[in-house]
């Protein structure tokens, strides 16, 4: 077993996977990549069991979606205009919260941006067709770097912010409810994912909840809500997301695996989403080609210093070349699964008996 591997509670050997979504500039992030069905199950749960600190008891219990959005709105790094948009346009507020959660757990890094006319070489444009359904979500989304700043502003509201799962539980035991806000909790769970897995998850690694995995989206969402309730609200009493047949309250609800055929039935993009992704990819490629041509013309006329920011110029040329290659590749593709390529493989889970048998064969010296 590799040093990076570990055994789950049921003895299965689990190999951690790359977390960050990767793709060429312009490629859309489709439902499978962002795990759209998981996000929908998580944010559509109606269980009002989380304590919202800005509300007065006994009317201070809200569902996870409201709790998370209010945490973002309360961030000391959220601008007034964006705060108003999140409050006045519920659909925009929901999409903003869902993408922020992907940044919160490290699935999206700070190089992602949503503006196809962006010229900087340090950011990469990606549309998210399933979430950008109207002009508000297409025109007014923060880039991921700004979202990360807003998230850090949420933790700044707590002094000092909890840094370990044990600290969160300690606050809860001292009577602080909620023990922290959900943004801080998710940062902490992600930073200590190995500990969270060993303490609470039997069938998979904690971070697998957010990745393409042969476990239903609803089951994964419930397992995350269970964890959040346990740490934010009550680690000893009944948990509204607990499996009624559970023998131990310490472990998350079951996460039974399903077949690859069943997995393919989730996160299916609509034809309109596929078309929007292709349209924005084409727009981005044309923009990069135009930018490259304009720079070449200005350079030929002596309007730009050829030695100014050479790394940025090379990066833009490289993006344009990659965009043309992607365009040619996609021209020969007909299936939606090939439009956006998620580099996260299905988790490698090996039965320990099989692994032991393979190791024994390998250890036998040749005759």
SERO-4910 file (N, C-alpha, C, O; in steps of 0.05 Angstrom, whole numbers):
BEGIN
 pado doro    nc1    nc2    nc3   cac1   cac2   cac3    cc1    cc2    cc3    oc1    oc2    oc3
  Unk    A     17    -24      0      0      0      0     18     25      0     37     26     15
  Unk    A     11     45    -17     27     69    -19     24     85      7      4     82     22
  Unk    A     44    102     13     43    118     37     19    137     37      9    144     58
  Unk    A     10    145     13    -12    164     11    -39    150     14    -60    163     17
  Unk    A    -39    123     13    -64    108     16    -71    105     45    -54    108     63
  Unk    A    -95     97     51   -103     90     78   -127     71     77   -139     68     56
  Unk    A   -133     59     99   -156     40    100   -180     54    113   -178     67    134
  Unk    A   -203     50    100   -228     60    111   -237     42    134   -224     21    139
  Unk    A   -259     49    147   -268     33    170   -276      5    162   -275    -13    179
  Unk    A   -284      1    137   -291    -26    128   -268    -42    117   -272    -64    106
  Unk    A   -243    -31    119   -220    -45    109   -212    -40     81   -191    -50     72
  Unk    A   -228    -25     66   -222    -19     38   -198      0     37   -196     19     52
  Unk    A   -180     -5     17   -157     13     13   -166     35     -5   -175     30    -28
  Unk    A   -163     60      4   -173     83    -11   -149    101    -19   -133    108     -2
  Unk    A   -148    108    -44   -126    125    -54   -137    153    -59   -155    157    -75
  Unk    A   -126    174    -45   -135    201    -49   -132    210    -79   -114    200    -93
  Unk    A   -149    229    -88   -148    237   -116   -143    267   -117   -147    282    -98
  Unk    A   -134    276   -141   -131    305   -145   -158    319   -141   -178    309   -149
  Unk    A   -157    343   -128   -182    356   -121   -189    379   -139   -212    382   -147
  Unk    A   -169    395   -147   -174    419   -163   -183    413   -191   -172    396   -205
  Unk    A   -205    426   -199   -215    423   -227   -194    436   -246   -185    458   -242
  Unk    A   -187    421   -266   -167    431   -286   -179    429   -314   -194    410   -321
  Unk    A   -173    449   -330   -183    449   -358   -170    472   -373   -159    491   -361
  Unk    A   -171    470   -399   -159    491   -416   -176    517   -414   -201    515   -410
  Unk    A   -164    539   -419   -178    565   -419   -201    563   -439   -198    556   -462
  Unk    A   -225    570   -429   -249    571   -447   -266    546   -444   -290    548   -451
  Unk    A   -256    524   -434   -272    500   -432   -293    503   -411   -287    513   -389
  Unk    A   -318    496   -417   -340    498   -397   -337    477   -375   -327    455   -380
  Unk    A   -346    484   -352   -348    465   -330   -376    454   -329   -395    467   -321
  Unk    A   -379    429   -337   -405    417   -340   -414    404   -313   -399    405   -293
  Unk    A   -438    393   -314   -450    384   -289   -434    362   -275   -431    363   -251
  Unk    A   -423    344   -290   -406    323   -278   -382    335   -264   -375    325   -242
  Unk    A   -370    355   -276   -346    366   -264   -351    380   -238   -336    376   -218
  Unk    A   -372    396   -237   -378    411   -212   -396    395   -193   -401    403   -171
  Unk    A   -405    371   -202   -423    354   -186   -449    370   -180   -456    375   -157
  Unk    A   -462    378   -201   -486    394   -200   -508    382   -183   -520    395   -166
  Unk    A   -513    356   -186   -535    343   -171   -528    343   -141   -547    345   -125
  Unk    A   -503    340   -134   -495    342   -106   -501    370    -95   -512    372    -73
  Unk    A   -493    390   -110   -497    418   -101   -527    423    -97   -535    436    -78
  Unk    A   -543    413   -116   -572    418   -115   -584    404    -90   -600    415    -76
  Unk    A   -575    379    -85   -585    364    -62   -578    378    -36   -593    379    -17
  Unk    A   -553    389    -35   -544    402    -11   -559    428     -6   -567    433     17
  Unk    A   -562    444    -26   -574    471    -23   -605    470    -24   -618    490    -18
  Unk    A   -617    448    -32   -646    446    -32   -657    432     -8   -681    430     -5
  Unk    A   -640    422     10   -649    409     34   -665    429     51   -655    451     56
  Unk    A   -688    421     61   -705    440     75   -705    436    105   -720    449    119
  Unk    A   -687    419    115   -686    414    144   -677    439    159   -654    447    156
  Unk    A   -694    451    175   -687    475    189   -677    468    217   -692    467    237
  Unk    A   -651    462    218   -639    453    243   -614    468    251   -603    463    272
  Unk    A   -605    486    233   -580    501    239   -587    528    251   -606    542    243
  Unk    A   -572    536    271   -576    561    285   -564    585    270   -540    585    265
  Unk    A   -581    604    263   -572    628    250   -568    650    271   -588    659    283
  Unk    A   -543    657    277   -537    675    300   -549    703    298   -551    717    318
  Unk    A   -558    712    274   -569    738    271   -599    739    277   -611    761    278
  Unk    A   -611    716    281   -640    714    286   -645    709    316   -628    697    330
  Unk    A   -668    717    325   -675    713    353   -689    686    357   -706    678    340
  Unk    A   -683    672    379   -697    647    385   -726    654    393   -731    676    404
  Unk    A   -745    637    387   -741    610    377   -742    608    347   -742    586    336
  Unk    A   -743    631    333   -745    631    304   -718    634    291   -715    648    271
  Unk    A   -698    620    302   -671    623    291   -660    598    278   -635    596    275
  Unk    A   -677    579    272   -668    555    258   -673    557    228   -695    564    219
  Unk    A   -652    551    213   -654    554    183   -642    529    171   -629    513    184
  Unk    A   -646    526    145   -634    504    130   -605    511    122   -597    534    126
  Unk    A   -591    492    111   -563    498    104   -560    520     84   -542    537     87
  Unk    A   -577    520     63   -575    541     42   -576    569     54   -560    586     47
  Unk    A   -595    573     72   -598    600     84   -574    606    102   -564    628    102
  Unk    A   -565    586    117   -543    590    135   -518    598    119   -504    617    127
  Unk    A   -512    584     98   -488    589     82   -489    617     68   -470    632     68
  Unk    A   -512    623     57   -515    648     43   -513    672     62   -501    692     56
  Unk    A   -525    669     86   -523    691    105   -494    694    115   -486    717    121
  Unk    A   -479    672    117   -451    674    124   -435    690    104   -418    707    111
  Unk    A   -441    686     78   -428    701     57   -435    730     58   -418    748     55
  Unk    A   -461    736     61   -471    763     61   -458    779     85   -454    803     83
  Unk    A   -453    765    107   -442    777    131   -412    781    129   -400    793    147
  Unk    A   -399    771    108   -370    773    105   -361    802    105   -374    819     91
  Unk    A   -340    809    119   -331    837    119   -316    844     93   -307    866     90
  Unk    A   -314    825     75   -302    830     48   -322    831     26   -315    835      3
  Unk    A   -348    827     32   -369    828     12   -376    858      6   -381    873     25
  Unk    A   -376    866    -19   -383    893    -26   -413    897    -22   -429    879    -23
  Unk    A   -421    923    -18   -449    929    -14   -466    922    -38   -488    912    -34
  Unk    A   -456    927    -62   -472    921    -86   -476    891    -90   -498    882    -97
  Unk    A   -455    875    -84   -458    846    -87   -477    835    -65   -492    816    -70
  Unk    A   -475    847    -41   -493    839    -19   -522    843    -27   -540    827    -22
  Unk    A   -527    866    -39   -555    873    -48   -564    853    -69   -587    845    -69
  Unk    A   -547    847    -88   -554    828   -109   -561    800    -97   -581    788   -105
  Unk    A   -546    791    -78   -551    765    -66   -577    765    -51   -591    745    -49
  Unk    A   -584    788    -39   -609    790    -24   -634    794    -42   -655    783    -36
  Unk    A   -631    809    -63   -653    816    -80   -659    795   -102   -681    793   -111
  Unk    A   -638    781   -110   -641    761   -131   -635    733   -120   -611    725   -120
  Unk    A   -654    719   -110   -649    692    -98   -634    673   -115   -617    658   -106
  Unk    A   -640    673   -141   -626    654   -159   -597    661   -161   -580    643   -160
  Unk    A   -590    687   -163   -562    695   -163   -549    688   -137   -526    679   -136
  Unk    A   -563    693   -114   -551    687    -88   -545    657    -85   -525    649    -74
  Unk    A   -563    640    -96   -559    611    -95   -534    603   -111   -518    588   -101
  Unk    A   -532    613   -135   -510    606   -153   -483    616   -141   -463    602   -141
  Unk    A   -484    640   -131   -460    652   -118   -451    634    -95   -427    628    -91
  Unk    A   -470    625    -79   -464    608    -56   -453    581    -65   -434    570    -53
  Unk    A   -465    569    -86   -456    543    -95   -427    544   -106   -411    526   -101
  Unk    A   -421    565   -121   -393    567   -132   -374    574   -109   -352    564   -109
  Unk    A   -383    590    -90   -366    596    -67   -359    571    -51   -337    568    -41
  Unk    A   -379    553    -49   -373    528    -35   -352    512    -49   -335    499    -35
  Unk    A   -352    512    -75   -331    497    -90   -303    510    -85   -283    496    -84
  Unk    A   -303    536    -82   -278    550    -75   -271    543    -46   -247    539    -39
  Unk    A   -291    543    -29   -288    538      0   -274    512      6   -257    510     24
  Unk    A   -280    491    -10   -269    465     -5   -245    458    -23   -234    436    -23
  Unk    A   -237    478    -40   -213    475    -56   -218    462    -83   -198    455    -96
  Unk    A   -242    458    -90   -248    445   -117   -242    465   -139   -232    457   -160
  Unk    A   -247    490   -135   -240    511   -154   -218    529   -142   -221    538   -119
  Unk    A   -196    533   -157   -175    550   -146   -178    579   -156   -197    585   -171
  Unk    A   -161    596   -147   -165    625   -151   -157    635   -179   -157    659   -184
  Unk    A   -151    617   -198   -145    626   -225   -169    627   -243   -168    636   -265
  Unk    A   -192    617   -233   -216    616   -249   -231    643   -250   -232    657   -229
  Unk    A   -240    651   -273   -256    675   -276   -279    670   -296   -279    651   -311
  Unk    A   -299    688   -294   -324    684   -310   -327    704   -332   -349    707   -343
  Unk    A   -306    720   -339   -308    741   -359   -294    733   -384   -269    732   -385
  Unk    A   -308    727   -406   -295    717   -431   -277    738   -444   -260    731   -460
  Unk    A   -281    764   -438   -265    785   -450   -240    791   -433   -227    812   -438
  Unk    A   -233    774   -415   -210    778   -397   -184    775   -412   -181    756   -427
  Unk    A   -166    794   -408   -140    794   -422   -117    784   -405    -96    776   -415
  Unk    A   -120    784   -378    -98    777   -361    -89    748   -366   -106    730   -371
  Unk    A    -63    744   -365    -52    717   -369    -53    700   -343    -47    676   -344
  Unk    A    -60    712   -321    -60    698   -295    -87    685   -288    -89    672   -268
  Unk    A   -107    689   -305   -133    678   -299   -142    661   -323   -133    665   -346
  Unk    A   -160    643   -318   -171    625   -340   -201    627   -339   -214    624   -319
  Unk    A   -212    632   -363   -241    634   -365   -254    607   -368   -245    590   -384
  Unk    A   -275    603   -352   -292    579   -355   -321    587   -350   -327    600   -330
  Unk    A   -338    579   -368   -367    582   -363   -377    558   -347   -365    537   -347
  Unk    A   -399    562   -332   -412    541   -318   -441    540   -327   -459    552   -314
  Unk    A   -447    527   -350   -473    529   -362   -497    522   -344   -518    535   -346
  Unk    A   -494    502   -327   -516    494   -311   -523    514   -289   -546    513   -279
  Unk    A   -505    531   -282   -509    551   -261   -514    579   -272   -528    595   -260
  Unk    A   -501    585   -294   -504    612   -306   -528    612   -326   -525    610   -350
  Unk    A   -552    614   -314   -576    610   -329   -589    636   -337   -608    636   -353
  Unk    A   -580    659   -327   -592    685   -335   -569    706   -336   -546    700   -330
  Unk    A   -577    729   -344   -557    750   -348   -543    759   -322   -520    767   -322
  Unk    A   -558    758   -300   -546    766   -274   -524    747   -267   -502    756   -258
  Unk    A   -528    721   -269   -507    702   -262   -485    702   -283   -462    694   -276
  Unk    A   -490    711   -307   -469    711   -328   -453    737   -327   -430    737   -336
  Unk    A   -464    758   -316   -451    784   -318   -439    793   -291   -421    810   -291
  Unk    A   -449    783   -268   -442    795   -243   -429    776   -223   -427    782   -199
  Unk    A   -420    753   -232   -406    735   -214   -378    745   -208   -364    754   -226
  Unk    A   -370    743   -183   -342    748   -176   -324    727   -189   -333    704   -194
  Unk    A   -299    733   -194   -280    712   -201   -272    697   -176   -278    706   -154
  Unk    A   -259    675   -179   -254    657   -156   -236    670   -136   -238    665   -112
  Unk    A   -217    687   -145   -199    701   -126   -215    719   -108   -209    720    -84
  Unk    A   -234    734   -119   -251    751   -102   -269    734    -83   -273    742    -60
  Unk    A   -279    712    -94   -295    694    -76   -278    684    -53   -288    683    -30
  Unk    A   -253    678    -58   -236    668    -36   -232    690    -15   -231    685      9
  Unk    A   -230    715    -24   -228    738     -6   -253    741     11   -251    745     35
  Unk    A   -276    737     -2   -302    739     13   -303    716     34   -311    721     57
  Unk    A   -294    692     26   -294    670     45   -276    675     69   -282    669     92
  Unk    A   -252    686     63   -234    692     85   -246    714    103   -240    714    127
  Unk    A   -262    732     91   -276    752    107   -296    740    126   -301    751    148
  Unk    A   -307    717    119   -326    703    137   -311    693    161   -321    695    184
  Unk    A   -287    682    158   -272    672    180   -262    695    197   -257    692    222
  Unk    A   -258    718    185   -249    742    200   -269    752    219   -262    768    237
  Unk    A   -294    744    215   -315    753    234   -314    738    261   -327    745    280
  Unk    A   -297    717    262   -294    701    286   -266    706    297   -246    703    282
  Unk    A   -263    712    322   -236    719    333   -231    702    358   -244    705    378
  Unk    A   -211    684    355   -198    676    330   -214    654    317   -230    640    331
  Unk    A   -212    650    291   -227    628    278   -216    601    286   -192    597    291
  Unk    A   -234    581    287   -226    554    294   -208    543    272   -212    548    248
  Unk    A   -187    528    280   -168    518    260   -167    487    259   -155    476    241
  Unk    A   -180    474    278   -180    445    278   -209    435    285   -224    450    298
  Unk    A   -216    411    277   -242    400    285   -245    399    316   -267    403    326
  Unk    A   -223    393    330   -225    391    359   -232    418    371   -246    420    391
  Unk    A   -221    440    359   -228    467    369   -257    473    365   -270    486    382
  Unk    A   -268    465    343   -297    469    338   -314    455    359   -332    466    370
  Unk    A   -307    430    364   -322    415    384   -318    427    412   -337    426    428
  Unk    A   -295    437    418   -290    450    444   -307    474    447   -318    478    469
  Unk    A   -311    490    427   -328    513    428   -357    505    433   -372    517    449
  Unk    A   -365    484    419   -392    474    422   -397    465    451   -417    471    463
  Unk    A   -377    450    462   -379    440    490   -381    463    510   -392    460    531
  Unk    A   -369    486    503   -369    509    521   -395    525    519   -399    544    534
  Unk    A   -413    517    501   -439    530    499   -442    548    475   -463    561    473
  Unk    A   -422    551    458   -423    568    435   -438    553    412   -427    534    401
  Unk    A   -462    562    406   -478    549    385   -488    571    366   -501    590    375
  Unk    A   -482    570    340   -465    550    327   -435    553    336   -427    575    342
  Unk    A   -420    531    335   -393    532    344   -375    550    326   -356    561    335
  Unk    A   -383    552    301   -370    570    282   -388    573    258   -409    560    258
  Unk    A   -381    589    238   -399    591    215   -391    569    195   -370    557    197
  Unk    A   -409    562    176   -404    539    158   -379    543    140   -367    523    132
  Unk    A   -372    567    134   -349    572    117   -324    563    132   -307    549    121
  Unk    A   -321    572    157   -299    564    174   -298    534    177   -277    522    176
  Unk    A   -321    522    182   -323    493    185   -312    478    161   -297    459    163
  Unk    A   -320    487    137   -312    473    113   -282    477    107   -268    459     98
  Unk    A   -271    501    113   -242    505    111   -228    485    130   -208    473    122
  Unk    A   -238    482    154   -226    465    174   -228    436    166   -208    421    168
  Unk    A   -251    427    157   -255    399    148   -236    392    125   -225    371    125
  Unk    A   -233    411    106   -216    406     83   -187    404     91   -172    387     82
  Unk    A   -178    422    109   -150    422    118   -144    397    134   -121    389    135
  Unk    A   -164    385    147   -160    362    164   -177    338    154   -189    323    169
  Unk    A   -177    336    127   -195    316    115   -188    287    123   -206    270    126
  Unk    A   -162    281    126   -154    254    134   -166    247    162   -176    225    166
  Unk    A   -164    266    181   -175    262    207   -205    259    206   -217    241    219
  Unk    A   -219    276    191   -248    274    188   -256    247    177   -275    235    185
  Unk    A   -241    238    157   -247    212    145   -244    189    165   -263    173    168
  Unk    A   -222    189    179   -218    167    198   -238    167    221   -245    146    231
  Unk    A   -247    191    228   -265    193    251   -294    188    244   -310    178    260
  Unk    A   -302    193    218   -330    193    213   -339    179    187   -363    173    185
  Unk    A   -321    173    169   -330    161    143   -319    134    139   -294    129    141
  Unk    A   -336    115    133   -328     87    130   -324     79    100   -305     65     94
  Unk    A   -341     90     83   -341     80     55   -324     96     36   -318     86     14
  Unk    A   -316    120     43   -301    136     24   -284    157     40   -287    160     64
  Unk    A   -268    171     26   -253    194     37   -271    218     38   -289    221     21
  Unk    A   -267    235     58   -285    258     61   -286    275     36   -308    283     28
  Unk    A   -264    280     23   -264    297     -1   -278    284    -25   -284    298    -44
  Unk    A   -282    258    -24   -297    244    -45   -326    254    -47   -339    250    -67
  Unk    A   -336    266    -25   -363    276    -25   -367    297    -47   -389    301    -57
  Unk    A   -345    311    -55   -347    333    -74   -337    325   -102   -338    342   -120
  Unk    A   -329    300   -106   -317    291   -132   -335    272   -146   -353    260   -134
  Unk    A   -331    268   -172   -346    247   -187   -340    220   -174   -318    209   -176
  Unk    A   -360    209   -162   -357    184   -146   -382    167   -149   -404    178   -150
  Unk    A   -379    141   -151   -402    123   -153   -418    120   -128   -423     98   -118
  Unk    A   -426    143   -116   -444    144    -93   -464    166   -100   -457    187   -110
  Unk    A   -489    161    -94   -510    180   -102   -505    208    -90   -495    211    -68
  Unk    A   -513    228   -106   -510    256    -97   -526    261    -72   -516    276    -54
  Unk    A   -550    250    -70   -566    255    -46   -553    244    -21   -553    256      0
  Unk    A   -541    220    -24   -528    207     -1   -504    223      8   -499    226     32
  Unk    A   -489    234    -11   -465    249     -5   -473    276      8   -459    285     27
  Unk    A   -494    288     -2   -503    313     10   -512    309     39   -506    325     57
  Unk    A   -527    287     43   -536    281     70   -512    276     89   -513    284    112
  Unk    A   -492    262     79   -468    257     95   -453    282    103   -443    284    125
  Unk    A   -453    302     85   -440    328     92   -458    343    112   -447    355    131
  Unk    A   -484    344    108   -501    358    126   -500    346    154   -501    360    174
  Unk    A   -497    319    155   -494    305    181   -469    316    195   -469    321    219
  Unk    A   -447    318    180   -422    327    192   -424    356    202   -415    362    224
  Unk    A   -436    373    186   -439    401    193   -456    404    219   -449    419    236
  Unk    A   -478    389    220   -495    390    244   -480    380    269   -482    392    290
  Unk    A   -464    359    265   -450    347    288   -430    368    300   -427    369    324
  Unk    A   -416    383    282   -396    401    292   -407    429    298   -397    442    317
  Unk    A   -427    438    284   -437    465    289   -458    466    312   -459    485    327
  Unk    A   -474    444    314   -496    445    332   -494    426    356   -495    435    379
  Unk    A   -492    400    351   -493    381    373   -479    355    365   -487    341    347
  Unk    A   -458    349    380   -442    324    373   -450    301    390   -440    278    386
  Unk    A   -469    305    409   -476    283    428   -505    275    425   -512    251    429
  Unk    A   -523    293    419   -551    287    417   -559    276    390   -542    271    373
  Unk    A   -586    274    385   -596    264    360   -588    282    337   -587    307    339
  Unk    A   -581    270    314   -574    285    290   -596    281    269   -602    258    262
  Unk    A   -609    302    259   -631    299    241   -623    285    214   -641    276    200
  Unk    A   -598    283    209   -588    270    184   -577    242    189   -567    229    171
  Unk    A   -579    233    214   -569    206    221   -587    184    210   -611    187    208
  Unk    A   -575    162    202   -590    139    194   -604    127    218   -591    121    238
  Unk    A   -631    123    217   -645    112    240   -634     85    250   -636     79    274
  Unk    A   -623     70    232   -613     43    239   -583     43    247   -572     22    252
  Unk    A   -572     67    250   -543     69    256   -538     58    284   -553     63    303
  Unk    A   -516     43    286   -508     31    312   -491     51    328   -490     49    353
  Unk    A   -478     69    314   -461     88    328   -466    116    317   -466    120    293
  Unk    A   -471    136    335   -475    163    326   -450    177    316   -451    200    306
  Unk    A   -427    164    318   -402    176    310   -397    176    280   -382    192    270
  Unk    A   -411    158    266   -406    155    238   -428    166    221   -452    166    228
  Unk    A   -420    177    197   -439    189    179   -458    168    168   -453    144    170
  Unk    A   -481    177    157   -500    158    145   -487    142    124   -467    150    112
  Unk    A   -497    118    118   -485    100     98   -482    114     71   -499    130     63
  Unk    A   -461    107     57   -456    117     30   -453     93     11   -431     88      1
  Unk    A   -474     79      6   -472     55    -11   -464     62    -40   -474     82    -51
  Unk    A   -447     46    -51   -439     51    -79   -459     41    -99   -473     21    -93
  Unk    A   -461     54   -122   -478     44   -143   -462     40   -168   -438     47   -170
  Unk    A   -474     29   -189   -460     21   -213   -452     45   -229   -462     67   -225
  Unk    A   -434     41   -248   -425     62   -266   -449     71   -283   -450     94   -291
  Unk    A   -467     52   -290   -490     59   -306   -508     79   -290   -518     98   -301
  Unk    A   -512     73   -264   -528     91   -247   -514    118   -244   -527    139   -243
  Unk    A   -487    118   -242   -472    142   -240   -475    160   -264   -477    185   -262
  Unk    A   -477    148   -288   -480    163   -313   -507    176   -315   -511    194   -332
  Unk    A   -527    167   -299   -553    178   -300   -555    204   -284   -575    219   -286
  Unk    A   -535    210   -268   -534    236   -254   -518    257   -269   -502    250   -287
  Unk    A   -523    281   -263   -507    304   -274   -508    304   -305   -487    306   -318
  Unk    A   -532    301   -316   -535    301   -345   -541    330   -355   -561    341   -347
  Unk    A   -524    340   -372   -528    367   -382   -550    369   -402   -554    350   -418
  Unk    A   -565    391   -402   -586    394   -421   -574    403   -448   -552    413   -448
  Unk    A   -589    400   -470   -578    409   -496   -572    439   -496   -553    448   -509
  Unk    A   -588    455   -481   -584    483   -480   -558    490   -466   -543    508   -474
  Unk    A   -551    475   -445   -526    479   -431   -502    471   -448   -482    485   -448
  Unk    A   -505    449   -463   -483    441   -481   -478    463   -502   -456    470   -508
  Unk    A   -500    474   -513   -498    494   -533   -486    520   -522   -469    532   -535
  Unk    A   -494    527   -498   -483    552   -486   -453    548   -480   -437    566   -485
  Unk    A   -445    524   -471   -416    519   -466   -400    521   -492   -378    533   -492
  Unk    A   -411    510   -513   -397    511   -539   -395    540   -549   -375    549   -560
  Unk    A   -417    555   -546   -418    582   -556   -397    600   -541   -384    616   -553
  Unk    A   -395    596   -515   -377    613   -499   -348    604   -504   -329    620   -503
  Unk    A   -344    578   -509   -317    569   -516   -308    582   -543   -286    591   -546
  Unk    A   -327    582   -562   -321    594   -588   -315    624   -585   -297    635   -598
  Unk    A   -331    637   -569   -327    666   -564   -300    671   -552   -286    690   -560
  Unk    A   -292    655   -532   -267    659   -519   -243    654   -538   -224    669   -538
  Unk    A   -245    634   -555   -224    628   -574   -221    651   -594   -199    660   -600
  Unk    A   -244    662   -603   -243    685   -622   -231    709   -608   -216    725   -621
  Unk    A   -238    713   -583   -227    736   -568   -197    734   -565   -182    753   -569
  Unk    A   -187    710   -558   -158    706   -555   -143    709   -582   -122    721   -583
  Unk    A   -155    699   -603   -143    702   -630   -142    732   -638   -122    741   -648
  Unk    A   -164    746   -632   -165    775   -638   -144    790   -622   -131    808   -632
  Unk    A   -142    783   -596   -122    797   -579    -94    792   -588    -77    810   -589
  Unk    A    -88    767   -597    -62    760   -607    -56    776   -632    -34    786   -636
  Unk    A    -76    778   -650    -72    792   -675    -68    822   -671    -51    834   -684
  Unk    A    -83    833   -652    -80    862   -646    -53    868   -635    -40    888   -642
  Unk    A    -43    850   -618    -16    855   -606      5    853   -628     24    870   -629
  Unk    A      2    834   -646     22    831   -668     22    856   -686     43    866   -694
  Unk    A     -2    867   -692     -4    892   -708      9    915   -694     24    931   -706
  Unk    A      3    918   -668     14    941   -653     45    938   -651     59    958   -652
  Unk    A     54    913   -648     83    909   -646     96    916   -672    118    928   -672
  Unk    A     83    909   -695     94    915   -721     96    946   -726    113    955   -741
  Unk    A     77    960   -714     76    989   -718     93   1004   -697     95   1028   -696
  Unk    A    106    988   -679    123   1000   -659    107   1013   -636    118   1030   -622
  Unk    A     82   1005   -632     65   1017   -612     69   1004   -584     60   1015   -564
  Unk    A     82    981   -584     86    968   -558    116    961   -555    130    957   -575
  Unk    A    124    960   -531    152    952   -525    154    922   -526    141    908   -510
  Unk    A    169    910   -545    171    881   -547    182    868   -522    179    844   -518
  Unk    A    196    883   -505    207    872   -481    189    875   -456    196    865   -434
  Unk    A    166    888   -460    148    893   -437    132    867   -432    118    857   -449
  Unk    A    134    858   -407    118    835   -398    119    812   -418     98    802   -427
  Unk    A    143    802   -425    145    780   -445    131    754   -436    120    740   -452
  Unk    A    131    749   -409    117    725   -399     87    726   -404     75    706   -412
  Unk    A     75    750   -400     47    753   -404     40    750   -434     20    738   -441
  Unk    A     57    761   -451     52    759   -480     54    730   -489     37    721   -505
  Unk    A     73    715   -479     76    687   -486     52    671   -476     42    653   -490
  Unk    A     43    678   -452     20    663   -441     -5    668   -457    -20    649   -462
  Unk    A    -10    692   -467    -33    697   -483    -31    683   -510    -51    672   -520
  Unk    A     -7    682   -522     -4    667   -547     -9    637   -542    -21    624   -559
  Unk    A      1    627   -520     -3    599   -514    -32    593   -510    -42    572   -520
  Unk    A    -47    610   -496    -75    606   -492    -90    605   -519   -107    588   -524
  Unk    A    -83    624   -537    -95    624   -563    -90    599   -579   -108    588   -592
  Unk    A    -65    589   -578    -58    565   -592    -73    541   -581    -83    524   -596
  Unk    A    -74    539   -554    -89    517   -541   -118    519   -548   -131    499   -553
  Unk    A   -129    543   -549   -157    547   -556   -163    537   -584   -184    524   -588
  Unk    A   -145    542   -602   -150    532   -630   -148    502   -631   -164    489   -645
  Unk    A   -130    490   -615   -128    461   -614   -153    449   -602   -163    428   -612
  Unk    A   -163    461   -581   -187    451   -568   -211    453   -587   -227    435   -589
  Unk    A   -212    475   -602   -234    479   -621   -233    457   -642   -254    446   -650
  Unk    A   -210    450   -652   -207    429   -672   -215    402   -661   -228    385   -674
  Unk    A   -207    398   -635   -214    372   -622   -244    369   -618   -255    348   -623
  Unk    A   -256    391   -609   -285    389   -603   -302    387   -628   -324    378   -628
  Unk    A   -291    397   -651   -305    395   -676   -311    366   -684   -330    361   -698
  Unk    A   -294    348   -674   -297    320   -681   -312    304   -659   -315    280   -661
  Unk    A   -321    318   -639   -335    305   -616   -365    310   -617   -373    332   -623
  Unk    A   -380    290   -611   -409    293   -612   -422    289   -584   -444    298   -580
  Unk    A   -408    277   -565   -420    270   -540   -414    292   -519   -393    305   -520
  Unk    A   -433    297   -501   -430    318   -481   -408    312   -462   -395    331   -451
  Unk    A   -401    286   -457   -381    280   -437   -353    289   -446   -335    291   -429
  Unk    A   -350    294   -472   -324    302   -481   -321    333   -483   -299    343   -489
  Unk    A   -343    347   -477   -341    376   -479   -324    388   -457   -308    407   -461
  Unk    A   -326    377   -433   -310    386   -410   -296    362   -398   -310    343   -392
  Unk    A   -270    364   -395   -255    340   -386   -246    344   -357   -227    359   -352
  Unk    A   -258    330   -339   -250    330   -311   -227    310   -308   -230    287   -315
  Unk    A   -205    319   -296   -182    302   -293   -184    284   -268   -165    269   -263
  Unk    A   -205    286   -253   -207    270   -228   -218    243   -235   -241    240   -243
  Unk    A   -202    222   -232   -211    195   -239   -230    184   -217   -231    195   -195
  Unk    A   -244    163   -224   -261    150   -204   -242    139   -183   -221    128   -190
  Unk    A   -249    141   -157   -231    132   -136   -222    103   -138   -238     86   -145
  Unk    A   -196     99   -133   -186     72   -133   -191     58   -107   -179     65    -86
  Unk    A   -210     40   -106   -217     25    -82   -211     -4    -86   -222    -17   -104
  Unk    A   -194    -15    -69   -184    -43    -73   -192    -60    -49   -187    -51    -27
  Unk    A   -203    -83    -54   -209   -102    -33   -183   -111    -20   -165   -119    -35
  Unk    A   -181   -110      7   -155   -117     20   -146   -146     14   -122   -151     13
  Unk    A   -165   -164     11   -158   -192      5   -145   -194    -23   -125   -209    -26
  Unk    A   -156   -179    -42   -144   -179    -69   -116   -166    -68    -98   -176    -81
  Unk    A   -114   -144    -53    -88   -131    -51    -67   -149    -39    -44   -149    -48
  Unk    A    -75   -164    -18    -56   -182     -5    -47   -205    -24    -24   -212    -24
  Unk    A    -66   -215    -39    -60   -237    -58    -41   -227    -80    -22   -241    -87
  Unk    A    -46   -202    -90    -28   -191   -110      0   -187    -99     20   -191   -112
  Unk    A      2   -177    -74     28   -173    -61     43   -199    -57     67   -200    -60
  Unk    A     28   -221    -51     41   -247    -47     52   -257    -73     74   -269    -73
  Unk    A     38   -253    -95     48   -262   -121     72   -247   -129     92   -258   -139
  Unk    A     72   -220   -123     94   -204   -130    119   -211   -114    142   -208   -124
  Unk    A    115   -220    -90    137   -226    -72    151   -253    -78    173   -258    -69
  Unk    A    137   -271    -94    149   -297   -100    171   -293   -120    167   -282   -141
  Unk    A    196   -302   -114    219   -299   -132    216   -317   -156    205   -339   -153
  Unk    A    225   -309   -180    222   -325   -204    239   -351   -201    260   -351   -188
  Unk    A    229   -373   -213    243   -398   -211    269   -397   -227    284   -417   -228
***
